[in-house]
């Protein structure tokens, strides 16, 4: 049948032009995003161009712009040929094109402006989602209307995939754009549902749409019939059945129910069947034609080259995806660039390649002109092959390298630093790919303007190359009938998967609980909802795209619990709508970031991350500040809300930092190192200091680093050789290396001094030796021996009462009658550096500003009372009180914290009948004597 009677060439051309524009723009945005990994200050002064704003533009733009726009153009070309009749309602096509381009343009601008729903690949706000749904709905009517009114008796495989892709995607958009953001589905159920949505975008839109393209254009471009109709049936139905169930395989080891994760793993492995099936079909179709199309310079030859290149990448990428779903592989490669390698292999390496191949075939036919330059097409091909192969191999290698580093206990920031050169290579590979696409667009433009004209371009009839295997039968088998495909393949399997992987877990009470196991006592308490300030801070967090870089769930693998804190629990996410689990860790996990740093650290970090951590690739956020002329910048309201939200994260499971094993291990620090040995560490120590300490403490160790202006209390001035916490006698005595090791490892709660337990022990020892070079005291004075530890005595009612009396005599003037840091001298005393001192509030939990700095445990409090606080009005009581009296004060101070914590647990829903048991656990967490049972039962009973 005459092509002119079937295809509306003008409509196809319009959609193709739109597709070529988006195919140039959105991958280019990806290159800009990639540059930020190794040059984080690139385009960083405007919120529009930060990583968190550009990334969703790139991801959504590639999916719905670079891929979907030219795909629709190709669908308008394929369907009339395959159905033997013009497109149904073809007059809608131009209007749909306008609406689609408005959706892409306004939608992208909205993401740049920070309008973001917080769901990956579903970030657009509702007006954009309605536009997208209307266009795809109209397209579905056009395609299905043409299929049901077809003149060809058989339904070719491309139509199966095309119909399924459209119907699946309409259902999926309802799930991701209406149900997820606007229902009350929250927490782990939000994550499980979103796992389905994001996988359906790839597996039930991009994949079937891409397969529809290659199944149509490959036989035409190599001029061979499809290798096997039966294989195409097996490939379609196995994809339709297996893929809808793989949604949660990116959330393995999360609090999502274990059985749903297992189903997704099994189905991910079963996807090998459709992948190998279609691959055999493609390679079988091209069999015997490789020499012809690889050596040819016709546009059809380049169509075949790109189509088969995509087939190779598809086989590799899908095999990688199935292997990635295995639990052991996820331990090592999840959250890192291995996942990005997989997504690029499937989306760009396969789907975009198939689209490009289809365009090389169609463009000369709709313009009526020969391809202008085979040389430009060849450059496009080889830039793509080299650039993409470099990118894919590099990203895959990065995943294994970083995963292995973290599994072996390497500091997270150090693992990122090791990726920098790899990221630069990826950028070069990506730029090569983008240049290739630009050359294709140029070639197509010149083809339309200057290509040799033909009166009629020769086009192979669908019957000639596509339908030859079907020639013996006139009517379709039931398994390929449109009604079967729609009712069973599209609706049946889709809703079965959504029910088993989304709805079934949703109705389980354990996935909707607001209870968690308290970290210290193991009692069940309730999680409170977010405050208004925290909710507004969460919106800022979503708006700025923080969740693209920071995950929010800790897995029980690869040492994550030792690195970041206790493993995540279901109830912690009860009020998270949407979930912010994330699938990437370009920055550290933030599940337990609350109270790890003081507010001032976060302020300095958001003003300029590299002022604190020079290797950081986090963008600056100056728009979260306001600055009057001549004054230091201060947080605006958005910045304050964001920090409120961050300080809330991870705190709902109780005061877990008080007994965190990674900081408690600091008791086992090194002894004083021989001066001759110390020199060995100096060079290494200087490098560590420059990487982790210089931003606050300054180049010269005087506490005047670039971040110091934001910090309160101010960073320690090392030049005086006075340190607040030490175990040596005398208020301002030099500390031992073990003392400094403990402070560096533990950090100082409520301040900008973080814990550095994640650094290797030899690096902490090395930086200590370098810190000591800032003060002459280390050369002139001998470090005294630590006061020998005293065995903690039994805790009795009498000792607590005596401790309370001594507290009133010696401590009330600063710490107040109730130990809340509000004594008569509070706010009126300074340290030796001239900065105001706020006495500790002993009731506050670990990490809150104003509380204790090293912990409420017996050792720290006892030693601090014995030796005093260096450079601080807090004197040593070694000579004023006996050791027993100091222990009495220590236990009294602990009782203040325990009483407050107990009341907090009761308010949080703890079972009052378990008060005795809980009180015993609280004492045992702080006191070695109580842990050994050396505590009066009357204390526990009262």
Order of alpha helices (4+ residues) and beta strands (2+ residues): alpha-alpha-alpha-alpha-alpha-alpha-alpha-alpha-alpha-alpha-alpha-alpha-alpha-alpha-alpha-alpha-alpha-alpha-alpha-alpha-alpha-alpha-alpha-beta-beta-alpha-alpha-alpha-alpha-beta-beta-alpha-alpha-alpha-alpha-alpha-alpha-alpha-alpha-alpha-alpha-alpha-alpha-alpha-alpha
